Amino acid sequence: MWRPSRGKVGMICLIAAESCIFLTFVVAYLFYIGKSATGPQPAVLGLGLVIVNSIALFSSSFTVVAAVRALQRGQQSVCWRWLAATICLGAFFVCGTGFEWNGLMHEHTLYPSTNLFGTTFYSLVGLHLFHVIVGLMLLSTVLVLGLTGCVKSRHAHAFDLVSWYWHFVDAVWVVVFVTVYVIGR
């Protein structure tokens, strides 16, 4: 009798649970759009930097796929280069989000405690940012283990499961981006 691997079931359960958490934050953001009586409103959100950040994050899904495929083919050095590129693109996204928040705080005095918009914006985008950072930690761990010779082609299945988490983070960004920067603006 065929059974799915425990790793796949575990990752699917994790992604399902995390999706429910994100759904709650997205619904709260949508419910409270325009309900702040004072302070900065969603119109202060710029798109330029966010689009560049988004392109970097979406590109990282392609580089992580290339890394997994390289490991499956036994091309470890190629895998580590693609994985390093993935980590760099994710780190670019994190830094870009930091720059965005810095601008919102210093140019528009938008803080989490400023008003309802600030609270829901930083909560939703911050939740996603937290997940990106966790994903970067996972990918960095795989890279370090790989560079020290602990990860071999036979571990490609486990690495693929880590990549599922990264794809989840990217997919969630599509929802967050549309919610905050398209619908919410």
N, C-alpha and C positions, 0 to 999 in steps of 0.2 A: 504494500500500500504506500502510495506517494504521500509524503509530508513536506510542507515547506520548511526551510531551515529556521531555526530559532532566531538567528540573526535578522532574517527578513521580517519575521513576525514581530520581533521586538522593535525594529526600526519603523515598521508600519504603525504599530501602536503608539510609539513616541510621536511620530508625525501627526497622527490623528488627534492625540491629546493636545499637542502644541497648536494644531489648527483650531481647536475649540477655544483655546486661550486667545489666539489672535482674533477669532471671530467676535469674541466678547469686546475686545478693545476697538475693533472696527465699528461695531454697532454703537458703542458708546460715543466714538468720535462723530459718526453720522448723526446720532441723536442730538448731540450738543452743538452742531455747527450753527453759528449765528446766534447763539443764546447768550453770548457774553455782552453785557451792557456797556462795558468800558474797556479801554486798552486796545492793543493791537488785535486786528482781525486776520482771518486767513489770507486776505489780499496782500499782506506783507511778505508772503512766501514767494521767493524767486524761483525760477525754473532752470536758469542756466547751469549752475553748479550741480543741481539735482539731476539734470539730464546726463551730464558728464559722469557723475557718480553711478548713475543707473547703467550706463553703457559699460562702465568698468565691471560692475557686479554681474551683469548679464553675460559679458564676455568670459567671466570666470567659470561659468557653467561649461563652456566649450573647452576651456583649458583643463578642467578637472576630468572631463570625459576623455580627452587625449591622454591624460596621465594614467587613468585606469586602463585604457586600451593598451598603452605602452607596457604597463606592468603585466597585463594578461599575455602579451607577446614575448615577455622575458626581456624587454628593453628597459632595464632599470635606470640607467643614466638618463634616458629620454624621459622616463616617468618623472624623475626628480626635477628635471628642468620644467616640465609642464606643471608639476605641483608647485614649484617655487613661483612660477608665473601666476598661478591661481591665488596663492597667498599674497603676492604683491598687488594683484587687482582687488582682492578683498580688503587689504590694508589701505589701499587708495580710497576705497569707499568709506572706510571708517574715518580716515583723516578728512575726507571731503565733508562728511556729516558733521565733524567737529568744526570745520570752517563755517558751514552753514549755521550751526547753532551759535557760534561766536558772533556772527553777523546779526542774527536775530536778537541776541541778548544785548549787544552793544549799540546797534543802530536803531533797533525798534523797541528796546527794553522789554522783550518778550521772554519771560522766565516761566518755569512751571507754576509758580505761585501768582503770576500776574493776573490771570483770569481763567475762565473755563476753557477757552481756546488753548491757552498755553499749557494747561494741565493735560488736556486730551491729546494735544499735538506731541508733546514730549513723552507722554506715556506710550502712545502707539509707535512713534518712530524710535523711541528709546528701547522699547521691547524688541523691535526688529534689530536694532543695533546690537543689543545684548546677544541675540542669536547669531549675528554675524561674527561677533567676537568669539563666542563658543565654537562656532564652525572653524574659525581661524586657528584656535587652539588645537582642535582635533586634527586639522590638516597639517599644522606645524609639528604635531607629535608624530604623525605618519612620516613626514619628511625627515625629521631627526632620526627616527628609527630606521628609515630607509637608508639614509646616508651612513649610518653606523653598521649597516649590513644585516639588520634584524628583520627587514621586510623583504620577502622573496616573491617570485611569481605565484607561488602557491597561496599567498595571502591576498591575491587580487580580489577575491570574493569579499573579504572583510573590508578592504579599501573601497570597493564599490559601495558597500553599505554606508561608509562615511560620506561618500560622494552623494548618496541619496539625501543626507541631511543638508548638504550644501545646496543641492537643487531645490530642496524645500525652502531654504532661506531665500533663494532667488525668486521662487514662485510667490512667496509671501510678499516680497518687495513689489511685485506687479500689483497685488491687491492694495498694499499700503500706498504706493505711488498714485494709483488711480483714485483711491479714497481721499487722500490728503491733498494732492497737487492738481487733480483734475476736477473731481466732484466737489471737494471741499473749498476750492478757491472760488 
